[in-house]
Amino acid sequence: MDRQLGRRPALVVMSDLAALARQHRLIVDIAERGLTVLVVVGPSTDLEKLDGHIRDGGHPLSRIAEVRQLPDAAVGAVLASVQDWITDYDVRGVICAGEVFVDATAVLAEVLGLPSTGTWAARVCRDKVMQRVVLRDHGPKWRAYAPHDRHRAASEVYPCVVKPAGRMFSSGVVRCDDAGQLQDALGQYGPDETILVEELVTGPEFSVEALVHRGELLWSGVTGKTTNEDSGRFFTEIGHTSPAKLPPADTEALVAANAAILKALRFESGITHAEFRLRDGQPVLMEIAARLPGDAITMLWNLATGLPLEPAIVDLALGVRPDYPAPTRRALQRFTEHRPGRLVDVTCAEAPVSWISEDAFWPIAVPSADPQAPARAVSVMVGVPRGTELGALNDSYGRSASVVVDLPWEAEPDREAHTFTDRVELVIEGG
């Protein structure tokens, strides 16, 4: 029998359960276009939980038709695991919704002649050391040390920042104020990890999200970021505001810097998420990723513009030129502070509380119909299960609950953030 006949159209998504829960609108949009949803996940996904959500007809992840779990994201392993999909389905697009699959997504798309970031851009975006080399005119002063050379690690200036080249979510990123702290920091990394030692770049932090279609930059949005660096040596992100409330010149500088980086990468099609510091009005690149942004940033842009980002991502994967609007409001996400102890409950009178790590379902944000509508809490989300032992915010894994707020354009984001986070109560025992 000719397996090429009667093949159903399909789209492959490479991700993990946490990202699928956050981007479930992506899965629904693909299915509603009449495309079969094929998903590749890595070892961090609890496959039993994912299968349970797929069997639950009321869950958006039930639109997934097939899942393959791999022990790692090596390109060869991914290609081997999807070879029958390529034969059995008419694969029309490939989307990366998880950092570890950036390389494999680009290679598979290129093999099939489909739109993608481009394999070179994907390779650079996935490797922090390559980013520093290829984009050296845009980043801080730095020096990389391979595992065999780490005993020589040093910095010409202090304070400096030490980070493992292969990790995510701010894991292992720490400020060192002198050579002694630098040597102490090296002990926290595994024996096979390459590290970067960089100058400490001061100034506010931002991300630039961008939509690119066949090399054409279609849309850019600047998100303001808040970290906990003022209270310690770590750089955990504890807040986002989309779009950032900035003077037009600063917004233009960030968008222009990001455009220059995309051109240098020869970026082809897809979404990017680049992080910058603005030092004396000049953008300094921290890193760039060829995937959807994390936390609630896609939800924030939905609230700010009135339209979800996910359909535009699917359009780009299918070779369709999307039209995404400019924002008319702002939206923010702020993580609450917590003391050490066991998390028992989270309550808020202003908005429903969602335990997103338990049900793998991020709430759907409904934008305000009136651009001048007052600020409102849209959702409170808890990223850890009940009973979790809470501790220090050394990286993103240590965060607990956050609130998403929809606000008018002229509102003061920091004031509104404090107003609504104060209304979220964490019930914590012990500590």
DOZA-51286 format. One record per residue (C-alpha): residue in three letters; x, y, z. Coordinates in pm, whole numbers, plus 50000, padded with zeros to 5 digits. Layout:
{marlo 'ALA'; {X; Y; Z}}
...
//
This chain:
{marlo 'MET'; {50000; 50000; 50000}}
{marlo 'ASP'; {50125; 50350; 49917}}
{marlo 'ARG'; {50157; 50525; 50255}}
{marlo 'GLN'; {50184; 50861; 50078}}
{marlo 'LEU'; {49818; 50852; 49971}}
{marlo 'GLY'; {49553; 51008; 50192}}
{marlo 'ARG'; {49798; 51148; 50445}}
{marlo 'ARG'; {49641; 51376; 50702}}
{marlo 'PRO'; {49790; 51727; 50734}}
{marlo 'ALA'; {49979; 51771; 51060}}
{marlo 'LEU'; {50198; 52007; 51259}}
{marlo 'VAL'; {50476; 51899; 51496}}
{marlo 'VAL'; {50525; 52081; 51829}}
{marlo 'MET'; {50840; 52021; 52036}}
{marlo 'SER'; {50796; 52116; 52399}}
{marlo 'ASP'; {50747; 51990; 52755}}
{marlo 'LEU'; {50441; 51961; 52976}}
{marlo 'ALA'; {50499; 52293; 53156}}
{marlo 'ALA'; {50518; 52485; 52827}}
{marlo 'LEU'; {50226; 52294; 52676}}
{marlo 'ALA'; {50015; 52394; 52976}}
{marlo 'ARG'; {50114; 52757; 52924}}
{marlo 'GLN'; {50066; 52751; 52545}}
{marlo 'HIS'; {49758; 52528; 52523}}
{marlo 'ARG'; {49600; 52785; 52292}}
{marlo 'LEU'; {49871; 52690; 52044}}
{marlo 'ILE'; {49750; 52329; 52049}}
{marlo 'VAL'; {49385; 52429; 52011}}
{marlo 'ASP'; {49459; 52671; 51725}}
{marlo 'ILE'; {49650; 52403; 51533}}
{marlo 'ALA'; {49367; 52152; 51578}}
{marlo 'GLU'; {49099; 52402; 51479}}
{marlo 'ARG'; {49279; 52453; 51147}}
{marlo 'GLY'; {49217; 52088; 51070}}
{marlo 'LEU'; {49577; 51986; 51141}}
{marlo 'THR'; {49675; 51679; 51341}}
{marlo 'VAL'; {49877; 51780; 51648}}
{marlo 'LEU'; {50195; 51573; 51693}}
{marlo 'VAL'; {50404; 51647; 52002}}
{marlo 'VAL'; {50762; 51564; 52100}}
{marlo 'VAL'; {50855; 51604; 52468}}
{marlo 'GLY'; {51175; 51555; 52665}}
{marlo 'PRO'; {51257; 51372; 52989}}
{marlo 'SER'; {51133; 51652; 53217}}
{marlo 'THR'; {50772; 51577; 53116}}
{marlo 'ASP'; {50567; 51346; 53337}}
{marlo 'LEU'; {50428; 51135; 53053}}
{marlo 'GLU'; {50162; 50975; 53272}}
{marlo 'LYS'; {50025; 51319; 53361}}
{marlo 'LEU'; {50034; 51435; 53000}}
{marlo 'ASP'; {49854; 51120; 52886}}
{marlo 'GLY'; {49590; 51184; 53151}}
{marlo 'HIS'; {49525; 51535; 53018}}
{marlo 'ILE'; {49506; 51400; 52663}}
{marlo 'ARG'; {49244; 51144; 52771}}
{marlo 'ASP'; {49043; 51417; 52945}}
{marlo 'GLY'; {48809; 51538; 52671}}
{marlo 'GLY'; {48756; 51870; 52848}}
{marlo 'HIS'; {49125; 51960; 52861}}
{marlo 'PRO'; {49274; 52160; 52570}}
{marlo 'LEU'; {49567; 51917; 52553}}
{marlo 'SER'; {49316; 51647; 52454}}
{marlo 'ARG'; {49356; 51786; 52100}}
{marlo 'ILE'; {49701; 51622; 52085}}
{marlo 'ALA'; {49689; 51316; 51859}}
{marlo 'GLU'; {50029; 51154; 51927}}
{marlo 'VAL'; {50319; 51206; 52169}}
{marlo 'ARG'; {50678; 51088; 52156}}
{marlo 'GLN'; {50898; 51123; 52464}}
{marlo 'LEU'; {51275; 51132; 52415}}
{marlo 'PRO'; {51558; 51098; 52669}}
{marlo 'ASP'; {51727; 51408; 52524}}
{marlo 'ALA'; {51689; 51667; 52248}}
{marlo 'ALA'; {51974; 51550; 52024}}
{marlo 'VAL'; {51895; 51624; 51661}}
{marlo 'GLY'; {51959; 51268; 51545}}
{marlo 'ALA'; {51736; 51123; 51814}}
{marlo 'VAL'; {51453; 51360; 51725}}
{marlo 'LEU'; {51477; 51284; 51353}}
{marlo 'ALA'; {51477; 50911; 51423}}
{marlo 'SER'; {51172; 50938; 51649}}
{marlo 'VAL'; {50959; 51125; 51395}}
{marlo 'GLN'; {51056; 50937; 51078}}
{marlo 'ASP'; {50723; 50750; 51063}}
{marlo 'TRP'; {50532; 51075; 51118}}
{marlo 'ILE'; {50706; 51219; 50813}}
{marlo 'THR'; {50585; 50921; 50612}}
{marlo 'ASP'; {50237; 50881; 50760}}
{marlo 'TYR'; {50141; 51250; 50778}}
{marlo 'ASP'; {50163; 51553; 50553}}
{marlo 'VAL'; {50369; 51759; 50799}}
{marlo 'ARG'; {50312; 52125; 50716}}
{marlo 'GLY'; {50487; 52301; 51002}}
{marlo 'VAL'; {50716; 52258; 51303}}
{marlo 'ILE'; {50703; 52475; 51617}}
{marlo 'CYS'; {50944; 52492; 51910}}
{marlo 'ALA'; {50777; 52573; 52241}}
{marlo 'GLY'; {51064; 52451; 52460}}
{marlo 'GLU'; {51422; 52574; 52476}}
{marlo 'VAL'; {51597; 52238; 52448}}
{marlo 'PHE'; {51436; 52159; 52111}}
{marlo 'VAL'; {51541; 52478; 51928}}
{marlo 'ASP'; {51809; 52300; 51722}}
{marlo 'ALA'; {51601; 51995; 51639}}
{marlo 'THR'; {51299; 52203; 51538}}
{marlo 'ALA'; {51502; 52405; 51289}}
{marlo 'VAL'; {51670; 52098; 51140}}
{marlo 'LEU'; {51344; 51906; 51097}}
{marlo 'ALA'; {51177; 52207; 50934}}
{marlo 'GLU'; {51470; 52255; 50698}}
{marlo 'VAL'; {51473; 51885; 50606}}
{marlo 'LEU'; {51105; 51912; 50513}}
{marlo 'GLY'; {51145; 52243; 50331}}
{marlo 'LEU'; {50925; 52424; 50582}}
{marlo 'PRO'; {50957; 52773; 50736}}
{marlo 'SER'; {51194; 52789; 51033}}
{marlo 'THR'; {51436; 53008; 51220}}
{marlo 'GLY'; {51715; 52872; 51003}}
{marlo 'THR'; {51961; 52617; 51139}}
{marlo 'TRP'; {52242; 52870; 51188}}
{marlo 'ALA'; {52023; 53109; 51385}}
{marlo 'ALA'; {51889; 52820; 51591}}
{marlo 'ARG'; {52239; 52695; 51672}}
{marlo 'VAL'; {52352; 53037; 51792}}
{marlo 'CYS'; {52034; 53101; 51991}}
{marlo 'ARG'; {52072; 52768; 52170}}
{marlo 'ASP'; {52436; 52824; 52272}}
{marlo 'LYS'; {52527; 53111; 52507}}
{marlo 'VAL'; {52896; 53094; 52420}}
{marlo 'MET'; {52823; 53110; 52047}}
{marlo 'GLN'; {52601; 53411; 52113}}
{marlo 'ARG'; {52887; 53592; 52279}}
{marlo 'VAL'; {53120; 53513; 51987}}
{marlo 'VAL'; {52882; 53576; 51697}}
{marlo 'LEU'; {52707; 53876; 51857}}
{marlo 'ARG'; {53013; 54016; 52034}}
{marlo 'ASP'; {52936; 54373; 51924}}
{marlo 'HIS'; {52604; 54363; 52110}}
{marlo 'GLY'; {52691; 54199; 52443}}
{marlo 'PRO'; {52899; 54261; 52757}}
{marlo 'LYS'; {53268; 54191; 52810}}
{marlo 'TRP'; {53304; 53820; 52875}}
{marlo 'ARG'; {53526; 53514; 52891}}
{marlo 'ALA'; {53418; 53150; 52860}}
{marlo 'TYR'; {53587; 52861; 53040}}
{marlo 'ALA'; {53542; 52502; 52924}}
{marlo 'PRO'; {53535; 52229; 53193}}
{marlo 'HIS'; {53904; 52144; 53156}}
{marlo 'ASP'; {53996; 52512; 53189}}
{marlo 'ARG'; {53770; 52621; 53474}}
{marlo 'HIS'; {54050; 52627; 53728}}
{marlo 'ARG'; {54180; 52934; 53542}}
{marlo 'ALA'; {53851; 53125; 53567}}
{marlo 'ALA'; {53900; 53488; 53664}}
{marlo 'SER'; {53754; 53830; 53599}}
{marlo 'GLU'; {53928; 54152; 53504}}
{marlo 'VAL'; {53660; 54358; 53680}}
{marlo 'TYR'; {53443; 54315; 53988}}
{marlo 'PRO'; {53161; 54280; 54048}}
{marlo 'CYS'; {53113; 54025; 53772}}
{marlo 'VAL'; {52847; 53768; 53683}}
{marlo 'VAL'; {52909; 53394; 53657}}
{marlo 'LYS'; {52665; 53175; 53467}}
{marlo 'PRO'; {52658; 52817; 53337}}
{marlo 'ALA'; {52638; 52821; 52958}}
{marlo 'GLY'; {52388; 52537; 52927}}
{marlo 'ARG'; {52122; 52611; 53188}}
{marlo 'MET'; {51791; 52798; 53182}}
{marlo 'PHE'; {51559; 52993; 53416}}
{marlo 'SER'; {51844; 53190; 53582}}
{marlo 'SER'; {51975; 52866; 53733}}
{marlo 'GLY'; {52330; 52909; 53858}}
{marlo 'VAL'; {52356; 53278; 53765}}
{marlo 'VAL'; {52524; 53468; 54048}}
{marlo 'ARG'; {52700; 53800; 54108}}
{marlo 'CYS'; {53053; 53780; 54245}}
{marlo 'ASP'; {53201; 54084; 54418}}
{marlo 'ASP'; {53558; 53956; 54439}}
{marlo 'ALA'; {53787; 53670; 54337}}
{marlo 'GLY'; {53699; 53471; 54648}}
{marlo 'GLN'; {53329; 53471; 54567}}
{marlo 'LEU'; {53410; 53374; 54210}}
{marlo 'GLN'; {53607; 53070; 54323}}
{marlo 'ASP'; {53330; 52973; 54565}}
{marlo 'ALA'; {53072; 53003; 54286}}
{marlo 'LEU'; {53263; 52763; 54063}}
{marlo 'GLY'; {53200; 52484; 54313}}
{marlo 'GLN'; {52824; 52484; 54245}}
{marlo 'TYR'; {52860; 52375; 53882}}
{marlo 'GLY'; {52883; 52022; 53749}}
{marlo 'PRO'; {53220; 51894; 53624}}
{marlo 'ASP'; {53105; 51900; 53260}}
{marlo 'GLU'; {52961; 52253; 53257}}
{marlo 'THR'; {53114; 52538; 53058}}
{marlo 'ILE'; {53082; 52870; 53238}}
{marlo 'LEU'; {53076; 53233; 53134}}
{marlo 'VAL'; {53234; 53510; 53340}}
{marlo 'GLU'; {53092; 53847; 53235}}
{marlo 'GLU'; {53109; 54207; 53343}}
{marlo 'LEU'; {52812; 54313; 53555}}
{marlo 'VAL'; {52592; 54526; 53331}}
{marlo 'THR'; {52384; 54768; 53535}}
{marlo 'GLY'; {52060; 54929; 53426}}
{marlo 'PRO'; {51700; 54814; 53384}}
{marlo 'GLU'; {51628; 54483; 53211}}
{marlo 'PHE'; {51394; 54427; 52918}}
{marlo 'SER'; {51299; 54163; 52668}}
{marlo 'VAL'; {51209; 54222; 52306}}
{marlo 'GLU'; {50962; 53980; 52152}}
{marlo 'ALA'; {50962; 53976; 51772}}
{marlo 'LEU'; {50770; 53809; 51489}}
{marlo 'VAL'; {50971; 53744; 51172}}
{marlo 'HIS'; {50837; 53616; 50838}}
{marlo 'ARG'; {51090; 53505; 50576}}
{marlo 'GLY'; {51348; 53749; 50710}}
{marlo 'GLU'; {51105; 54041; 50742}}
{marlo 'LEU'; {51060; 54181; 51093}}
{marlo 'LEU'; {50682; 54222; 51123}}
{marlo 'TRP'; {50624; 54313; 51487}}
{marlo 'SER'; {50827; 54396; 51796}}
{marlo 'GLY'; {50719; 54441; 52157}}
{marlo 'VAL'; {50929; 54552; 52454}}
{marlo 'THR'; {50860; 54392; 52792}}
{marlo 'GLY'; {50995; 54547; 53112}}
{marlo 'LYS'; {51143; 54309; 53369}}
{marlo 'THR'; {51190; 54312; 53744}}
{marlo 'THR'; {51445; 54090; 53919}}
{marlo 'ASN'; {51544; 54031; 54281}}
{marlo 'GLU'; {51905; 54142; 54224}}
{marlo 'ASP'; {51871; 54444; 54455}}
{marlo 'SER'; {51820; 54217; 54755}}
{marlo 'GLY'; {52102; 53969; 54693}}
{marlo 'ARG'; {52344; 53813; 54446}}
{marlo 'PHE'; {52090; 53639; 54224}}
{marlo 'PHE'; {51895; 53750; 53916}}
{marlo 'THR'; {51559; 53575; 53942}}
{marlo 'GLU'; {51286; 53736; 53733}}
{marlo 'ILE'; {50993; 53835; 53954}}
{marlo 'GLY'; {50794; 54056; 53719}}
{marlo 'HIS'; {50710; 54151; 53360}}
{marlo 'THR'; {50524; 54448; 53209}}
{marlo 'SER'; {50410; 54442; 52845}}
{marlo 'PRO'; {50467; 54684; 52691}}
{marlo 'ALA'; {50728; 54847; 52914}}
{marlo 'LYS'; {50653; 55205; 53015}}
{marlo 'LEU'; {50952; 55379; 52856}}
{marlo 'PRO'; {51044; 55700; 52676}}
{marlo 'PRO'; {50999; 55644; 52300}}
{marlo 'ALA'; {51374; 55681; 52240}}
{marlo 'ASP'; {51452; 55388; 52471}}
{marlo 'THR'; {51188; 55168; 52309}}
{marlo 'GLU'; {51324; 55254; 51965}}
{marlo 'ALA'; {51681; 55177; 52074}}
{marlo 'LEU'; {51583; 54833; 52204}}
{marlo 'VAL'; {51381; 54746; 51893}}
{marlo 'ALA'; {51662; 54865; 51665}}
{marlo 'ALA'; {51924; 54664; 51855}}
{marlo 'ASN'; {51709; 54353; 51833}}
{marlo 'ALA'; {51654; 54407; 51460}}
{marlo 'ALA'; {52030; 54431; 51405}}
{marlo 'ILE'; {52082; 54106; 51596}}
{marlo 'LEU'; {51817; 53923; 51392}}
{marlo 'LYS'; {51987; 54044; 51075}}
{marlo 'ALA'; {52326; 53925; 51201}}
{marlo 'LEU'; {52175; 53583; 51275}}
{marlo 'ARG'; {52010; 53565; 50932}}
{marlo 'PHE'; {51693; 53478; 51118}}
{marlo 'GLU'; {51424; 53350; 50882}}
{marlo 'SER'; {51080; 53283; 51035}}
{marlo 'GLY'; {50936; 53251; 51382}}
{marlo 'ILE'; {50925; 53427; 51717}}
{marlo 'THR'; {51225; 53544; 51918}}
{marlo 'HIS'; {51267; 53649; 52278}}
{marlo 'ALA'; {51581; 53855; 52345}}
{marlo 'GLU'; {51685; 53996; 52682}}
{marlo 'PHE'; {51872; 54325; 52717}}
{marlo 'ARG'; {52002; 54566; 52977}}
{marlo 'LEU'; {51971; 54935; 52900}}
{marlo 'ARG'; {52299; 55093; 53014}}
{marlo 'ASP'; {52318; 55471; 52973}}
{marlo 'GLY'; {52055; 55448; 52701}}
{marlo 'GLN'; {52244; 55179; 52508}}
{marlo 'PRO'; {52103; 54823; 52480}}
{marlo 'VAL'; {52338; 54543; 52588}}
{marlo 'LEU'; {52235; 54192; 52486}}
{marlo 'MET'; {52210; 53938; 52768}}
{marlo 'GLU'; {52079; 53649; 52554}}
{marlo 'ILE'; {51839; 53564; 52274}}
{marlo 'ALA'; {51609; 53263; 52236}}
{marlo 'ALA'; {51437; 53130; 51923}}
{marlo 'ARG'; {51114; 53026; 52094}}
{marlo 'LEU'; {50806; 53161; 52265}}
{marlo 'PRO'; {50876; 53365; 52580}}
{marlo 'GLY'; {50826; 53211; 52921}}
{marlo 'ASP'; {50617; 53300; 53225}}
{marlo 'ALA'; {50296; 53487; 53135}}
{marlo 'ILE'; {50446; 53711; 52864}}
{marlo 'THR'; {50226; 53573; 52584}}
{marlo 'MET'; {49923; 53630; 52807}}
{marlo 'LEU'; {50037; 53987; 52875}}
{marlo 'TRP'; {50061; 54066; 52504}}
{marlo 'ASN'; {49715; 53916; 52455}}
{marlo 'LEU'; {49575; 54154; 52717}}
{marlo 'ALA'; {49773; 54452; 52583}}
{marlo 'THR'; {49684; 54407; 52214}}
{marlo 'GLY'; {49348; 54234; 52238}}
{marlo 'LEU'; {49465; 53931; 52038}}
{marlo 'PRO'; {49651; 53613; 52136}}
{marlo 'LEU'; {50000; 53555; 51998}}
{marlo 'GLU'; {49956; 53182; 51939}}
{marlo 'PRO'; {49770; 53205; 51604}}
{marlo 'ALA'; {50049; 53428; 51471}}
{marlo 'ILE'; {50304; 53164; 51573}}
{marlo 'VAL'; {50109; 52897; 51385}}
{marlo 'ASP'; {50083; 53127; 51082}}
{marlo 'LEU'; {50461; 53171; 51075}}
{marlo 'ALA'; {50518; 52796; 51096}}
{marlo 'LEU'; {50283; 52745; 50801}}
{marlo 'GLY'; {50445; 53018; 50591}}
{marlo 'VAL'; {50154; 53260; 50633}}
{marlo 'ARG'; {50229; 53627; 50698}}
{marlo 'PRO'; {50047; 53724; 51020}}
{marlo 'ASP'; {49917; 54068; 51109}}
{marlo 'TYR'; {49959; 54131; 51481}}
{marlo 'PRO'; {49836; 54463; 51627}}
{marlo 'ALA'; {50005; 54731; 51835}}
{marlo 'PRO'; {49910; 54743; 52205}}
{marlo 'THR'; {49644; 54979; 52338}}
{marlo 'ARG'; {49673; 54876; 52706}}
{marlo 'ARG'; {49941; 54733; 52933}}
{marlo 'ALA'; {49951; 54414; 53136}}
{marlo 'LEU'; {50183; 54290; 53406}}
{marlo 'GLN'; {50276; 53978; 53597}}
{marlo 'ARG'; {50427; 54001; 53945}}
{marlo 'PHE'; {50541; 53716; 54165}}
{marlo 'THR'; {50456; 53737; 54532}}
{marlo 'GLU'; {50710; 53730; 54811}}
{marlo 'HIS'; {50701; 53433; 55044}}
{marlo 'ARG'; {50867; 53317; 55362}}
{marlo 'PRO'; {51022; 52970; 55399}}
{marlo 'GLY'; {50783; 52691; 55486}}
{marlo 'ARG'; {50527; 52451; 55339}}
{marlo 'LEU'; {50275; 52606; 55101}}
{marlo 'VAL'; {49923; 52509; 55210}}
{marlo 'ASP'; {49699; 52742; 55011}}
{marlo 'VAL'; {49679; 53064; 54807}}
{marlo 'THR'; {49377; 53294; 54816}}
{marlo 'CYS'; {49276; 53619; 54648}}
{marlo 'ALA'; {48943; 53801; 54660}}
{marlo 'GLU'; {49017; 53990; 54337}}
{marlo 'ALA'; {49073; 53702; 54093}}
{marlo 'PRO'; {49046; 53323; 54061}}
{marlo 'VAL'; {49344; 53119; 54176}}
{marlo 'SER'; {49480; 52857; 53933}}
{marlo 'TRP'; {49716; 52578; 54042}}
{marlo 'ILE'; {49878; 52546; 53701}}
{marlo 'SER'; {50133; 52282; 53800}}
{marlo 'GLU'; {49853; 52050; 53913}}
{marlo 'ASP'; {49603; 52075; 53626}}
{marlo 'ALA'; {49839; 52184; 53342}}
{marlo 'PHE'; {49594; 52455; 53243}}
{marlo 'TRP'; {49681; 52822; 53230}}
{marlo 'PRO'; {49371; 53044; 53252}}
{marlo 'ILE'; {49253; 53211; 52932}}
{marlo 'ALA'; {49286; 53589; 52956}}
{marlo 'VAL'; {48994; 53792; 52823}}
{marlo 'PRO'; {49110; 54141; 52712}}
{marlo 'SER'; {48918; 54450; 52821}}
{marlo 'ALA'; {48676; 54576; 52557}}
{marlo 'ASP'; {48732; 54936; 52668}}
{marlo 'PRO'; {49092; 55065; 52635}}
{marlo 'GLN'; {49023; 55302; 52927}}
{marlo 'ALA'; {48881; 55036; 53160}}
{marlo 'PRO'; {49032; 55048; 53511}}
{marlo 'ALA'; {49304; 54811; 53626}}
{marlo 'ARG'; {49186; 54464; 53724}}
{marlo 'ALA'; {49339; 54140; 53843}}
{marlo 'VAL'; {49291; 53879; 53571}}
{marlo 'SER'; {49432; 53572; 53742}}
{marlo 'VAL'; {49645; 53444; 54025}}
{marlo 'MET'; {49860; 53148; 53922}}
{marlo 'VAL'; {50048; 52911; 54150}}
{marlo 'GLY'; {50341; 52742; 53980}}
{marlo 'VAL'; {50412; 52479; 54246}}
{marlo 'PRO'; {50189; 52207; 54398}}
{marlo 'ARG'; {50030; 52232; 54740}}
{marlo 'GLY'; {50269; 52109; 55004}}
{marlo 'THR'; {50581; 52245; 54833}}
{marlo 'GLU'; {50857; 52355; 55069}}
{marlo 'LEU'; {50929; 52717; 54979}}
{marlo 'GLY'; {51275; 52866; 55015}}
{marlo 'ALA'; {51498; 53137; 54876}}
{marlo 'LEU'; {51444; 53287; 54529}}
{marlo 'ASN'; {51782; 53187; 54387}}
{marlo 'ASP'; {51631; 53102; 54048}}
{marlo 'SER'; {51294; 53077; 53874}}
{marlo 'TYR'; {51228; 52731; 54017}}
{marlo 'GLY'; {51195; 52888; 54363}}
{marlo 'ARG'; {50901; 53114; 54279}}
{marlo 'SER'; {50552; 53035; 54408}}
{marlo 'ALA'; {50251; 53249; 54309}}
{marlo 'SER'; {50199; 53541; 54072}}
{marlo 'VAL'; {49920; 53779; 53978}}
{marlo 'VAL'; {49840; 53899; 53625}}
{marlo 'VAL'; {49695; 54250; 53601}}
{marlo 'ASP'; {49531; 54423; 53303}}
{marlo 'LEU'; {49567; 54801; 53315}}
{marlo 'PRO'; {49506; 55112; 53105}}
{marlo 'TRP'; {49790; 55265; 52905}}
{marlo 'GLU'; {49856; 55559; 53137}}
{marlo 'ALA'; {49848; 55361; 53462}}
{marlo 'GLU'; {50162; 55330; 53675}}
{marlo 'PRO'; {50265; 54962; 53653}}
{marlo 'ASP'; {50470; 54947; 53974}}
{marlo 'ARG'; {50194; 55102; 54183}}
{marlo 'GLU'; {49932; 54867; 54040}}
{marlo 'ALA'; {50164; 54570; 54090}}
{marlo 'HIS'; {50200; 54647; 54461}}
{marlo 'THR'; {49825; 54704; 54496}}
{marlo 'PHE'; {49730; 54365; 54358}}
{marlo 'THR'; {50014; 54151; 54496}}
{marlo 'ASP'; {49921; 54279; 54843}}
{marlo 'ARG'; {49580; 54119; 54792}}
{marlo 'VAL'; {49724; 53772; 54733}}
{marlo 'GLU'; {49758; 53568; 55052}}
{marlo 'LEU'; {49986; 53267; 55082}}
{marlo 'VAL'; {49908; 53024; 55363}}
{marlo 'ILE'; {50242; 52879; 55474}}
{marlo 'GLU'; {50312; 52642; 55759}}
{marlo 'GLY'; {50640; 52592; 55942}}
{marlo 'GLY'; {50958; 52755; 55822}}
//
